[in-house]
Amino acid sequence: DNLLDVEDNFDKFQVHWQHERMLVSNSSHKKEQKPSLTRALWRTFKKEFIITGLLKLGWSFFILLSISFFVRELLKAISWRAKHSGVFIGQQFHVLSAYDTSWVLCFFFWLSCICLSICIQQMAASSSKIGLRMKSAVSTSVYRKALTYDRHQSHTDI
C-alpha cells in the first residue's frame, strides 16, 4: 500500500461508506439512524488497526515483563550476591550460580528492552500512517461532496 495514494484510500473508504449509507436506508428500525463513520473507517483500515493493536499489546507485554519480572529478579540476584559473595546455589531448581544467573537476567532484560523499543516505535509509525490515510480518505470525501453541493437546493446531506 502506498501511503500517499489518496485516490486508493478514498476508493476503499467510499466503498464502505456507501455500504453504511445503504444499511441505514434499508434499515427497518423506526428511529432515525445515521451512517457510522467509525464503522466505515474500521472496515476500511481494519488490517492496519489490528497490526497497530498487536504492536501496542507487544509493547505492554514487554514493559510488564521488564518491570515486574526482570527488575525484581535482578534485585534479588544482587542482594543474594551481596550476602553470599558468589557461593554456588545448591537449591533444587537452580543450576547456575547467582553471578551467572544475573548475567543471563541482564541479557534477557536487555533483549526485552530492545523488543519493547521496536514495538513502541513501530506502533507510533503505524498510528501515524493510519491517521494520514484516514485523513486523506475523509478529506477527499468531504471535498468531493462540497464540489457537488448546490447552495440553492439545500436538500443535499453534507
C-alpha atoms as a printed R data frame, in Angstrom:
    type eleno elety resid chain resno       x       y      z
1   ATOM     1    CA   ASP     A     1   0.000   0.000  0.000
2   ATOM     2    CA   ASN     A     2   1.227   3.422 -0.932
3   ATOM     3    CA   LEU     A     3   0.649   5.824  1.943
4   ATOM     4    CA   LEU     A     4   0.349   8.829 -0.337
5   ATOM     5    CA   ASP     A     5  -2.121   7.259 -2.758
6   ATOM     6    CA   VAL     A     6  -5.079   9.465 -1.870
7   ATOM     7    CA   GLU     A     7  -7.291   8.019 -4.593
8   ATOM     8    CA   ASP     A     8  -6.752   4.479 -3.345
9   ATOM     9    CA   ASN     A     9  -7.539   5.497  0.247
10  ATOM    10    CA   PHE     A    10 -10.625   7.364 -0.929
11  ATOM    11    CA   ASP     A    11 -11.863   4.489 -3.115
12  ATOM    12    CA   LYS     A    12 -11.527   1.959 -0.294
13  ATOM    13    CA   PHE     A    13 -13.256   4.267  2.167
14  ATOM    14    CA   GLN     A    14 -16.001   5.166 -0.301
15  ATOM    15    CA   VAL     A    15 -16.973   1.505 -0.758
16  ATOM    16    CA   HIS     A    16 -17.503   1.083  2.985
17  ATOM    17    CA   TRP     A    17 -19.157   4.485  3.390
18  ATOM    18    CA   GLN     A    18 -21.686   3.657  0.665
19  ATOM    19    CA   HIS     A    19 -22.293   0.331  2.387
20  ATOM    20    CA   GLU     A    20 -23.024   2.219  5.644
21  ATOM    21    CA   ARG     A    21 -25.424   4.549  3.872
22  ATOM    22    CA   MET     A    22 -27.160   1.598  2.227
23  ATOM    23    CA   LEU     A    23 -27.530  -0.193  5.583
24  ATOM    24    CA   VAL     A    24 -29.205   2.854  7.086
25  ATOM    25    CA   SER     A    25 -31.556   3.342  4.129
26  ATOM    26    CA   ASN     A    26 -32.546  -0.354  4.200
27  ATOM    27    CA   SER     A    27 -32.974  -0.389  7.978
28  ATOM    28    CA   SER     A    28 -36.431  -1.259  9.275
29  ATOM    29    CA   HIS     A    29 -35.961   0.495 12.633
30  ATOM    30    CA   LYS     A    30 -38.438   3.234 13.404
31  ATOM    31    CA   LYS     A    31 -35.896   5.593 14.938
32  ATOM    32    CA   GLU     A    32 -33.795   7.632 12.546
33  ATOM    33    CA   GLN     A    33 -30.285   6.266 12.141
34  ATOM    34    CA   LYS     A    34 -27.212   7.814 10.633
35  ATOM    35    CA   PRO     A    35 -24.353   6.089  8.864
36  ATOM    36    CA   SER     A    36 -21.452   5.353 11.194
37  ATOM    37    CA   LEU     A    37 -18.171   6.973 10.185
38  ATOM    38    CA   THR     A    38 -16.363   4.920 12.823
39  ATOM    39    CA   ARG     A    39 -17.676   1.646 11.408
40  ATOM    40    CA   ALA     A    40 -16.790   2.669  7.854
41  ATOM    41    CA   LEU     A    41 -13.247   3.630  8.893
42  ATOM    42    CA   TRP     A    42 -12.873   0.390 10.867
43  ATOM    43    CA   ARG     A    43 -13.911  -1.677  7.863
44  ATOM    44    CA   THR     A    44 -11.623   0.286  5.563
45  ATOM    45    CA   PHE     A    45  -8.483   0.132  7.719
46  ATOM    46    CA   LYS     A    46  -9.164  -2.974  9.815
47  ATOM    47    CA   LYS     A    47  -5.854  -4.680  8.998
48  ATOM    48    CA   GLU     A    48  -3.818  -1.616  9.968
49  ATOM    49    CA   PHE     A    49  -5.790  -1.141 13.203
50  ATOM    50    CA   ILE     A    50  -5.209  -4.780 14.182
51  ATOM    51    CA   ILE     A    51  -1.476  -4.614 13.448
52  ATOM    52    CA   THR     A    52  -1.173  -1.422 15.495
53  ATOM    53    CA   GLY     A    53  -3.135  -3.018 18.329
54  ATOM    54    CA   LEU     A    54  -0.882  -6.062 18.317
55  ATOM    55    CA   LEU     A    55   2.188  -3.832 18.452
56  ATOM    56    CA   LYS     A    56   0.671  -1.992 21.415
57  ATOM    57    CA   LEU     A    57  -0.071  -5.326 23.066
58  ATOM    58    CA   GLY     A    58   3.535  -6.419 22.470
59  ATOM    59    CA   TRP     A    59   4.801  -3.181 23.990
60  ATOM    60    CA   SER     A    60   2.559  -3.689 27.037
61  ATOM    61    CA   PHE     A    61   3.792  -7.261 27.449
62  ATOM    62    CA   PHE     A    62   7.455  -6.283 27.271
63  ATOM    63    CA   ILE     A    63   7.047  -3.322 29.625
64  ATOM    64    CA   LEU     A    64   5.351  -5.530 32.210
65  ATOM    65    CA   LEU     A    65   7.929  -8.266 31.708
66  ATOM    66    CA   SER     A    66  10.800  -5.832 32.082
67  ATOM    67    CA   ILE     A    67   9.459  -4.083 35.150
68  ATOM    68    CA   SER     A    68   7.735  -6.818 37.060
69  ATOM    69    CA   PHE     A    69   9.989  -9.782 36.376
70  ATOM    70    CA   PHE     A    70  13.479  -8.805 35.308
71  ATOM    71    CA   VAL     A    71  13.994  -5.854 37.622
72  ATOM    72    CA   ARG     A    72  12.713  -7.822 40.612
73  ATOM    73    CA   GLU     A    73  14.853 -10.859 39.769
74  ATOM    74    CA   LEU     A    74  17.929  -8.718 39.159
75  ATOM    75    CA   LEU     A    75  17.467  -7.035 42.524
76  ATOM    76    CA   LYS     A    76  17.105 -10.447 44.189
77  ATOM    77    CA   ALA     A    77  20.286 -11.662 42.474
78  ATOM    78    CA   ILE     A    78  22.206  -8.543 43.520
79  ATOM    79    CA   SER     A    79  21.053  -8.788 47.141
80  ATOM    80    CA   TRP     A    80  21.824 -12.529 47.215
81  ATOM    81    CA   ARG     A    81  25.280 -11.926 45.783
82  ATOM    82    CA   ALA     A    82  25.938  -9.218 48.374
83  ATOM    83    CA   LYS     A    83  25.014 -11.681 51.159
84  ATOM    84    CA   HIS     A    84  26.752 -14.773 49.811
85  ATOM    85    CA   SER     A    85  29.525 -13.251 47.685
86  ATOM    86    CA   GLY     A    86  29.277 -15.700 44.782
87  ATOM    87    CA   VAL     A    87  28.715 -19.035 46.612
88  ATOM    88    CA   PHE     A    88  27.162 -21.707 44.372
89  ATOM    89    CA   ILE     A    89  23.387 -22.094 44.833
90  ATOM    90    CA   GLY     A    90  22.581 -25.585 45.974
91  ATOM    91    CA   GLN     A    91  18.806 -25.297 45.668
92  ATOM    92    CA   GLN     A    92  16.693 -27.704 43.720
93  ATOM    93    CA   PHE     A    93  15.802 -25.581 40.659
94  ATOM    94    CA   HIS     A    94  18.986 -23.510 40.316
95  ATOM    95    CA   VAL     A    95  21.751 -24.799 38.067
96  ATOM    96    CA   LEU     A    96  23.748 -21.596 37.688
97  ATOM    97    CA   SER     A    97  25.467 -19.578 40.347
98  ATOM    98    CA   ALA     A    98  23.911 -16.257 41.311
99  ATOM    99    CA   TYR     A    99  26.655 -14.498 39.374
100 ATOM   100    CA   ASP     A   100  25.884 -16.415 36.186
101 ATOM   101    CA   THR     A   101  22.154 -16.019 36.730
102 ATOM   102    CA   SER     A   102  22.482 -12.258 36.977
103 ATOM   103    CA   TRP     A   103  24.302 -12.159 33.623
104 ATOM   104    CA   VAL     A   104  21.550 -14.210 31.995
105 ATOM   105    CA   LEU     A   105  18.903 -11.960 33.546
106 ATOM   106    CA   CYS     A   106  20.753  -8.852 32.348
107 ATOM   107    CA   PHE     A   107  20.987 -10.225 28.827
108 ATOM   108    CA   PHE     A   108  17.246 -11.047 28.663
109 ATOM   109    CA   PHE     A   109  16.379  -7.705 30.260
110 ATOM   110    CA   TRP     A   110  18.397  -6.005 27.507
111 ATOM   111    CA   LEU     A   111  16.666  -8.147 24.869
112 ATOM   112    CA   SER     A   112  13.267  -7.305 26.354
113 ATOM   113    CA   CYS     A   113  14.105  -3.578 26.228
114 ATOM   114    CA   ILE     A   114  15.125  -3.893 22.563
115 ATOM   115    CA   CYS     A   115  11.812  -5.623 21.745
116 ATOM   116    CA   LEU     A   116   9.960  -3.001 23.777
117 ATOM   117    CA   SER     A   117  11.616  -0.210 21.789
118 ATOM   118    CA   ILE     A   118  10.874  -1.868 18.450
119 ATOM   119    CA   CYS     A   119   7.205  -2.378 19.358
120 ATOM   120    CA   ILE     A   120   6.658   1.219 20.512
121 ATOM   121    CA   GLN     A   121   8.445   2.734 17.504
122 ATOM   122    CA   GLN     A   122   6.575   0.560 15.013
123 ATOM   123    CA   MET     A   123   3.276   1.270 16.795
124 ATOM   124    CA   ALA     A   124   3.900   5.024 16.586
125 ATOM   125    CA   ALA     A   125   4.781   4.789 12.897
126 ATOM   126    CA   SER     A   126   1.755   2.626 12.174
127 ATOM   127    CA   SER     A   127  -0.543   5.012 14.065
128 ATOM   128    CA   SER     A   128   0.774   7.956 12.070
129 ATOM   129    CA   LYS     A   129   0.251   6.111  8.792
130 ATOM   130    CA   ILE     A   130  -3.315   5.148  9.695
131 ATOM   131    CA   GLY     A   131  -4.047   8.726 10.716
132 ATOM   132    CA   LEU     A   132  -2.739  10.092  7.436
133 ATOM   133    CA   ARG     A   133  -4.658   7.539  5.412
134 ATOM   134    CA   MET     A   134  -7.911   8.194  7.283
135 ATOM   135    CA   LYS     A   135  -7.447  11.948  6.975
136 ATOM   136    CA   SER     A   136  -6.836  11.710  3.236
137 ATOM   137    CA   ALA     A   137  -9.866   9.460  2.695
138 ATOM   138    CA   VAL     A   138 -12.292  11.573  4.723
139 ATOM   139    CA   SER     A   139 -10.932  14.910  3.459
140 ATOM   140    CA   THR     A   140 -11.231  13.767 -0.140
141 ATOM   141    CA   SER     A   141 -14.763  12.555  0.513
142 ATOM   142    CA   VAL     A   142 -15.795  15.876  2.072
143 ATOM   143    CA   TYR     A   143 -14.096  17.848 -0.698
144 ATOM   144    CA   ARG     A   144 -15.850  15.901 -3.452
145 ATOM   145    CA   LYS     A   145 -19.165  16.245 -1.677
146 ATOM   146    CA   ALA     A   146 -18.619  20.001 -1.371
147 ATOM   147    CA   LEU     A   147 -17.947  20.213 -5.123
148 ATOM   148    CA   THR     A   148 -21.334  18.686 -5.876
149 ATOM   149    CA   TYR     A   149 -23.238  20.680 -3.259
150 ATOM   150    CA   ASP     A   150 -25.748  23.152 -4.648
151 ATOM   151    CA   ARG     A   151 -26.362  26.011 -2.229
152 ATOM   152    CA   HIS     A   152 -29.717  26.877 -3.730
153 ATOM   153    CA   GLN     A   153 -31.110  23.400 -3.275
154 ATOM   154    CA   SER     A   154 -30.076  22.545  0.260
155 ATOM   155    CA   HIS     A   155 -31.546  19.050  0.254
156 ATOM   156    CA   THR     A   156 -28.080  17.574 -0.115
157 ATOM   157    CA   ASP     A   157 -26.706  15.950  3.020
158 ATOM   158    CA   ILE     A   158 -23.108  17.023  3.536
